[in-house]
């Protein structure tokens, strides 16, 4: 379950519950299945999907983009997807207890680096790809409303190490996960993004002399949003791995100078929608 949910989360910049693999074992036990699950020991999930979302953050034009995903636990190190990257967790989970995660996240930020459909925004040129690296930490509380659900908290703080925006962002999120049956699960996630002045200046400032009014962006909360995820295991049993289908829809709202910049306020829209579908395989 952890692999399937996290794969979908990566497609839309979300993280799945850190306790979801534990919940897969609990579902198996509750149904009278004492056999080992695919999540015992080392395991790996790979997936691919397509996301339909804004062509840049704040755009009102939408594009399709492919998404590869890798998720698993190898040698005691958890591997979780992030939007454009991964996170490594060096704290093993313990069954039936509050679990914690701590490690490192690494992401690629390609905002306005490609697929800019708006000709006015495109006239300001494509931006460089940022490589963002930093610490990641979280906690997950199991069995809130039923024996198999969880409430998870996560935060990533990442800095650009490639010399693109030279800034940093902090990304907190809260996710509620619950299975609906042995083969179907859903999660609801709320997240936000806070950026510093360097980040805001690179992506949201507008230089003088162009078709849009000059604008100097400063840091603050860039956006906040909510996403709903659904997962369907094709053989009706998430505990044995195999293929699963994933569907997700989400909404986010641009905030602060990310909303006020002419790239958003004149040429785009502060309301941002997205949808994603994909398939994953766990073994």
C-alpha positions as a Markdown table, in Angstrom:
| # | Residue | x | y | z |
|---|---|---|---|---|
| 1 | Unk | 0.0 | 0.0 | 0.0 |
| 2 | Unk | 2.8 | 2.4 | 0.9 |
| 3 | Unk | 4.4 | 1.9 | -2.6 |
| 4 | Unk | 1.1 | 2.4 | -4.5 |
| 5 | Unk | 0.1 | 5.5 | -2.6 |
| 6 | Unk | 3.5 | 7.2 | -2.7 |
| 7 | Unk | 3.8 | 6.6 | -6.4 |
| 8 | Unk | 0.6 | 8.5 | -7.0 |
| 9 | Unk | 1.7 | 11.2 | -4.6 |
| 10 | Unk | 4.9 | 11.8 | -6.5 |
| 11 | Unk | 2.9 | 12.4 | -9.7 |
| 12 | Unk | 1.4 | 15.5 | -8.1 |
| 13 | Unk | 4.1 | 16.6 | -5.7 |
| 14 | Unk | 2.6 | 14.7 | -2.7 |
| 15 | Unk | 4.0 | 12.2 | -0.3 |
| 16 | Unk | 2.0 | 9.1 | 0.8 |
| 17 | Unk | 1.6 | 8.0 | 4.4 |
| 18 | Unk | 4.9 | 6.7 | 5.9 |
| 19 | Unk | 2.9 | 4.0 | 7.7 |
| 20 | Unk | 1.0 | 2.7 | 4.6 |
| 21 | Unk | 3.2 | -0.5 | 4.2 |
| 22 | Unk | 2.5 | -1.3 | 7.9 |
| 23 | Unk | -1.2 | -0.9 | 7.2 |
| 24 | Unk | -1.0 | -3.4 | 4.3 |
| 25 | Unk | 0.3 | -6.0 | 6.8 |
| 26 | Unk | -2.5 | -5.1 | 9.3 |
| 27 | Unk | -5.1 | -5.5 | 6.6 |
| 28 | Unk | -3.7 | -8.9 | 5.8 |
| 29 | Unk | -3.8 | -10.0 | 9.4 |
| 30 | Unk | -7.4 | -8.7 | 9.9 |
| 31 | Unk | -8.6 | -10.7 | 7.0 |
| 32 | Unk | -7.1 | -13.9 | 8.3 |
| 33 | Unk | -4.1 | -14.0 | 6.0 |
| 34 | Unk | -1.0 | -14.9 | 8.0 |
| 35 | Unk | 1.3 | -15.2 | 5.0 |
| 36 | Unk | 4.1 | -12.7 | 4.5 |
| 37 | Unk | 3.3 | -9.7 | 2.4 |
| 38 | Unk | 5.4 | -8.1 | -0.4 |
| 39 | Unk | 6.3 | -5.3 | 2.0 |
| 40 | Unk | 8.2 | -7.6 | 4.4 |
| 41 | Unk | 12.0 | -6.9 | 4.0 |
| 42 | Unk | 13.3 | -5.3 | 0.9 |
| 43 | Unk | 10.7 | -4.3 | -1.8 |
| 44 | Unk | 10.5 | -1.9 | -4.7 |
| 45 | Unk | 7.7 | -0.2 | -6.6 |
| 46 | Unk | 8.1 | 1.3 | -10.1 |
| 47 | Unk | 5.5 | 3.2 | -12.0 |
| 48 | Unk | 4.7 | 5.6 | -14.7 |
| 49 | Unk | 1.8 | 8.0 | -15.4 |
| 50 | Unk | 0.7 | 11.2 | -17.0 |
| 51 | Unk | -0.3 | 14.5 | -15.3 |
| 52 | Unk | -2.4 | 17.3 | -16.8 |
| 53 | Unk | -1.6 | 20.6 | -15.1 |
| 54 | Unk | -0.5 | 24.2 | -15.6 |
| 55 | Unk | 2.3 | 24.8 | -18.1 |
| 56 | Unk | 4.0 | 26.9 | -15.3 |
| 57 | Unk | 3.1 | 27.7 | -11.8 |
| 58 | Unk | 0.4 | 30.4 | -12.1 |
| 59 | Unk | -0.4 | 29.6 | -15.7 |
| 60 | Unk | -4.0 | 29.2 | -17.1 |
| 61 | Unk | -2.7 | 27.0 | -19.9 |
| 62 | Unk | -2.5 | 23.3 | -19.3 |
| 63 | Unk | -0.2 | 20.6 | -20.7 |
| 64 | Unk | 0.4 | 16.9 | -20.4 |
| 65 | Unk | 3.6 | 15.6 | -18.8 |
| 66 | Unk | 4.9 | 12.0 | -18.2 |
| 67 | Unk | 6.0 | 11.0 | -14.8 |
| 68 | Unk | 8.3 | 8.1 | -13.8 |
| 69 | Unk | 8.2 | 6.9 | -10.1 |
| 70 | Unk | 10.4 | 4.8 | -7.9 |
| 71 | Unk | 9.5 | 3.8 | -4.3 |
| 72 | Unk | 10.7 | 1.1 | -1.9 |
| 73 | Unk | 12.7 | 0.0 | 1.0 |
| 74 | Unk | 16.2 | -1.4 | 0.4 |
| 75 | Unk | 18.7 | -2.3 | 3.1 |
| 76 | Unk | 16.6 | -0.5 | 5.8 |
| 77 | Unk | 16.6 | 2.8 | 3.8 |
| 78 | Unk | 13.1 | 4.0 | 2.7 |
| 79 | Unk | 12.8 | 5.5 | -0.8 |
| 80 | Unk | 9.9 | 7.8 | -1.3 |
| 81 | Unk | 9.0 | 9.8 | -4.4 |
| 82 | Unk | 8.8 | 13.6 | -4.5 |
| 83 | Unk | 7.7 | 15.9 | -7.3 |
| 84 | Unk | 10.7 | 15.7 | -9.6 |
| 85 | Unk | 12.8 | 13.6 | -7.2 |
| 86 | Unk | 13.1 | 11.3 | -4.3 |
| 87 | Unk | 13.5 | 11.3 | -0.5 |
| 88 | Unk | 15.5 | 8.8 | 1.6 |
| 89 | Unk | 14.4 | 7.9 | 5.1 |
| 90 | Unk | 17.0 | 6.4 | 7.4 |
| 91 | Unk | 14.6 | 5.6 | 10.4 |
| 92 | Unk | 13.0 | 2.1 | 10.2 |
| 93 | Unk | 9.3 | 2.0 | 11.0 |
| 94 | Unk | 7.9 | -0.1 | 13.9 |
| 95 | Unk | 4.7 | -2.0 | 13.5 |
| 96 | Unk | 1.7 | -0.7 | 15.3 |
| 97 | Unk | 3.4 | 2.4 | 16.7 |
| 98 | Unk | 3.8 | 6.1 | 15.8 |
| 99 | Unk | 6.5 | 6.1 | 13.1 |
| 100 | Unk | 9.0 | 8.8 | 12.3 |
| 101 | Unk | 11.0 | 9.6 | 9.2 |
| 102 | Unk | 14.2 | 11.6 | 8.8 |
| 103 | Unk | 16.5 | 11.8 | 5.8 |
| 104 | Unk | 17.2 | 13.8 | 2.7 |
| 105 | Unk | 15.1 | 15.0 | -0.2 |
| 106 | Unk | 16.4 | 15.9 | -3.7 |
| 107 | Unk | 14.2 | 17.4 | -6.4 |
| 108 | Unk | 14.4 | 19.0 | -9.9 |
| 109 | Unk | 12.5 | 22.2 | -10.3 |
| 110 | Unk | 11.6 | 22.8 | -14.0 |
| 111 | Unk | 9.1 | 25.7 | -13.5 |
| 112 | Unk | 9.2 | 27.8 | -16.7 |
| 113 | Unk | 12.0 | 25.7 | -18.0 |
| 114 | Unk | 9.9 | 24.1 | -20.8 |
| 115 | Unk | 6.3 | 23.8 | -22.2 |
| 116 | Unk | 5.5 | 27.6 | -21.8 |
| 117 | Unk | 2.4 | 27.9 | -23.9 |
| 118 | Unk | 1.7 | 31.6 | -23.2 |
| 119 | Unk | 3.6 | 33.6 | -25.9 |
| 120 | Unk | 4.0 | 36.7 | -23.7 |
| 121 | Unk | 5.5 | 34.7 | -20.8 |
| 122 | Unk | 7.6 | 32.7 | -23.3 |
| 123 | Unk | 9.1 | 36.0 | -24.5 |
| 124 | Unk | 10.8 | 36.4 | -21.2 |
| 125 | Unk | 12.8 | 33.3 | -21.9 |
| 126 | Unk | 13.0 | 29.8 | -20.4 |
| 127 | Unk | 14.6 | 29.5 | -17.0 |
| 128 | Unk | 17.3 | 27.1 | -15.8 |
| 129 | Unk | 16.5 | 23.8 | -14.1 |
| 130 | Unk | 17.1 | 24.0 | -10.3 |
| 131 | Unk | 18.5 | 21.0 | -8.3 |
| 132 | Unk | 17.1 | 21.3 | -4.8 |
| 133 | Unk | 18.5 | 19.3 | -1.9 |
| 134 | Unk | 17.8 | 19.4 | 1.8 |
| 135 | Unk | 16.5 | 17.6 | 4.9 |
| 136 | Unk | 13.2 | 15.8 | 5.1 |
| 137 | Unk | 11.3 | 14.7 | 8.3 |
| 138 | Unk | 7.9 | 13.5 | 9.3 |
| 139 | Unk | 5.7 | 11.4 | 11.6 |
| 140 | Unk | 2.7 | 9.1 | 11.1 |
| 141 | Unk | 0.0 | 8.3 | 13.6 |
| 142 | Unk | -1.9 | 5.0 | 12.9 |
| 143 | Unk | -5.4 | 3.9 | 13.8 |
| 144 | Unk | -7.3 | 7.1 | 14.3 |
| 145 | Unk | -10.8 | 6.3 | 13.0 |
| 146 | Unk | -10.3 | 2.6 | 12.2 |
| 147 | Unk | -7.5 | 0.1 | 12.7 |
| 148 | Unk | -5.9 | 0.7 | 9.3 |
| 149 | Unk | -6.0 | 4.5 | 8.7 |
| 150 | Unk | -3.3 | 7.0 | 9.5 |
| 151 | Unk | -2.6 | 10.7 | 9.7 |
| 152 | Unk | 0.9 | 11.7 | 8.5 |
| 153 | Unk | 2.9 | 14.9 | 8.7 |
| 154 | Unk | 5.9 | 15.7 | 6.6 |
| 155 | Unk | 8.2 | 18.7 | 5.9 |
| 156 | Unk | 11.0 | 19.2 | 3.3 |
| 157 | Unk | 13.4 | 22.1 | 3.4 |
| 158 | Unk | 15.4 | 22.3 | 0.2 |
| 159 | Unk | 18.0 | 24.6 | -1.3 |
| 160 | Unk | 19.1 | 25.1 | -4.9 |
| 161 | Unk | 22.6 | 23.7 | -5.4 |
| 162 | Unk | 22.7 | 24.1 | -9.2 |
| 163 | Unk | 22.9 | 28.0 | -9.3 |
| 164 | Unk | 19.5 | 28.5 | -10.9 |
| 165 | Unk | 17.3 | 30.4 | -8.3 |
| 166 | Unk | 19.9 | 30.0 | -5.5 |
| 167 | Unk | 17.1 | 30.1 | -3.0 |
| 168 | Unk | 15.2 | 27.7 | -0.7 |
| 169 | Unk | 11.7 | 26.5 | -0.1 |
| 170 | Unk | 9.9 | 24.8 | 2.8 |
| 171 | Unk | 7.1 | 22.3 | 1.9 |
| 172 | Unk | 4.9 | 21.1 | 4.8 |
| 173 | Unk | 2.1 | 18.6 | 4.2 |
| 174 | Unk | -0.6 | 16.6 | 6.1 |
| 175 | Unk | -2.1 | 13.4 | 4.7 |
| 176 | Unk | -5.0 | 11.3 | 5.9 |
| 177 | Unk | -5.0 | 7.7 | 4.5 |
| 178 | Unk | -7.6 | 5.0 | 4.8 |
| 179 | Unk | -8.3 | 1.7 | 2.9 |
| 180 | Unk | -11.8 | 1.2 | 1.7 |
| 181 | Unk | -11.3 | -2.5 | 1.1 |
| 182 | Unk | -8.4 | -5.0 | 0.7 |
| 183 | Unk | -7.8 | -3.6 | -2.8 |
| 184 | Unk | -9.0 | 0.0 | -2.7 |
| 185 | Unk | -7.6 | 2.9 | -0.8 |
| 186 | Unk | -7.9 | 6.7 | -0.7 |
| 187 | Unk | -6.0 | 9.6 | 0.8 |
| 188 | Unk | -6.6 | 13.3 | 1.3 |
| 189 | Unk | -3.6 | 15.6 | 1.5 |
| 190 | Unk | -3.2 | 19.3 | 2.3 |
| 191 | Unk | 0.1 | 21.0 | 1.6 |
| 192 | Unk | 1.7 | 24.4 | 1.3 |
| 193 | Unk | 4.9 | 25.9 | 0.0 |
| 194 | Unk | 7.0 | 28.8 | 1.5 |
| 195 | Unk | 9.8 | 30.4 | -0.5 |
| 196 | Unk | 12.6 | 32.9 | 0.2 |
| 197 | Unk | 13.4 | 36.1 | -1.6 |
| 198 | Unk | 15.8 | 34.5 | -4.0 |
| 199 | Unk | 13.3 | 31.9 | -5.1 |
| 200 | Unk | 10.5 | 34.5 | -5.5 |
| 201 | Unk | 12.8 | 36.8 | -7.5 |
| 202 | Unk | 13.8 | 34.2 | -9.9 |
| 203 | Unk | 10.4 | 32.8 | -10.8 |
| 204 | Unk | 8.0 | 35.7 | -10.1 |
| 205 | Unk | 9.8 | 39.1 | -10.7 |
| 206 | Unk | 9.2 | 40.7 | -14.0 |
| 207 | Unk | 12.0 | 42.9 | -15.5 |
| 208 | Unk | 11.4 | 46.3 | -17.0 |
| 209 | Unk | 11.2 | 46.9 | -20.7 |
| 210 | Unk | 8.9 | 44.0 | -21.6 |
| 211 | Unk | 5.2 | 43.6 | -22.5 |
| 212 | Unk | 4.3 | 43.2 | -18.8 |
| 213 | Unk | 4.5 | 45.7 | -16.0 |
| 214 | Unk | 7.7 | 45.6 | -14.0 |
| 215 | Unk | 7.3 | 43.6 | -10.7 |
| 216 | Unk | 9.7 | 42.8 | -7.9 |
| 217 | Unk | 8.7 | 39.6 | -6.1 |
| 218 | Unk | 9.5 | 38.8 | -2.4 |
| 219 | Unk | 9.4 | 35.6 | -0.4 |
| 220 | Unk | 6.5 | 34.2 | 1.6 |
| 221 | Unk | 3.9 | 31.5 | 1.1 |
| 222 | Unk | 3.8 | 30.7 | -2.6 |
| 223 | Unk | 0.8 | 28.3 | -2.6 |
| 224 | Unk | -1.5 | 26.0 | -0.7 |
| 225 | Unk | -3.6 | 23.2 | -2.0 |
| 226 | Unk | -5.5 | 19.9 | -1.5 |
| 227 | Unk | -5.3 | 16.6 | -3.4 |
| 228 | Unk | -7.5 | 13.5 | -3.4 |
| 229 | Unk | -6.0 | 10.2 | -4.4 |
| 230 | Unk | -7.6 | 6.9 | -5.2 |
| 231 | Unk | -5.8 | 3.5 | -5.7 |
| 232 | Unk | -7.2 | 0.3 | -7.2 |
| 233 | Unk | -5.2 | -2.9 | -7.0 |
| 234 | Unk | -5.9 | -5.0 | -10.2 |
| 235 | Unk | -6.1 | -8.3 | -8.4 |
| 236 | Unk | -7.9 | -6.9 | -5.4 |
| 237 | Unk | -5.1 | -7.5 | -2.9 |
| 238 | Unk | -2.5 | -4.8 | -2.2 |
| 239 | Unk | -0.5 | -7.1 | 0.1 |
| 240 | Unk | 0.8 | -9.3 | -2.7 |
| 241 | Unk | 2.3 | -6.6 | -4.9 |
| 242 | Unk | 1.6 | -6.6 | -8.7 |
| 243 | Unk | -0.2 | -4.0 | -10.7 |
| 244 | Unk | -2.3 | -1.1 | -9.5 |
| 245 | Unk | -4.1 | 1.8 | -11.1 |
| 246 | Unk | -3.9 | 5.3 | -9.6 |
| 247 | Unk | -6.1 | 8.4 | -10.1 |
| 248 | Unk | -5.7 | 11.8 | -8.5 |
| 249 | Unk | -7.2 | 15.2 | -8.7 |
| 250 | Unk | -6.0 | 18.4 | -7.0 |
| 251 | Unk | -6.5 | 22.1 | -6.5 |
| 252 | Unk | -4.0 | 24.8 | -5.3 |
| 253 | Unk | -4.2 | 28.5 | -4.9 |
| 254 | Unk | -1.2 | 30.8 | -5.6 |
| 255 | Unk | -0.5 | 33.2 | -2.7 |
| 256 | Unk | 1.5 | 36.3 | -2.0 |
| 257 | Unk | 3.7 | 37.7 | -4.7 |
| 258 | Unk | 3.3 | 34.4 | -6.7 |
| 259 | Unk | -0.3 | 35.4 | -7.1 |
| 260 | Unk | 0.4 | 39.2 | -7.6 |
| 261 | Unk | 3.1 | 38.8 | -10.3 |
| 262 | Unk | 1.9 | 39.7 | -13.8 |
| 263 | Unk | 2.8 | 36.2 | -14.9 |
| 264 | Unk | -0.1 | 35.0 | -12.8 |
| 265 | Unk | -2.4 | 38.1 | -12.3 |
| 266 | Unk | -2.4 | 39.2 | -16.0 |
| 267 | Unk | -1.3 | 36.2 | -18.1 |
| 268 | Unk | -2.4 | 33.4 | -15.8 |
| 269 | Unk | -4.7 | 32.4 | -13.0 |
| 270 | Unk | -4.2 | 32.0 | -9.2 |
| 271 | Unk | -6.5 | 28.9 | -9.3 |
| 272 | Unk | -4.5 | 25.9 | -10.3 |
| 273 | Unk | -6.0 | 22.5 | -11.1 |
| 274 | Unk | -4.5 | 19.2 | -11.9 |
| 275 | Unk | -5.3 | 15.6 | -12.7 |
| 276 | Unk | -3.1 | 12.5 | -12.9 |
| 277 | Unk | -3.5 | 8.8 | -13.8 |
| 278 | Unk | -0.9 | 6.1 | -13.7 |
| 279 | Unk | 0.0 | 2.5 | -13.2 |
| 280 | Unk | 2.5 | 1.0 | -10.7 |
| 281 | Unk | 4.0 | -2.4 | -10.1 |
| 282 | Unk | 5.3 | -3.6 | -6.7 |
| 283 | Unk | 7.6 | -6.6 | -6.2 |
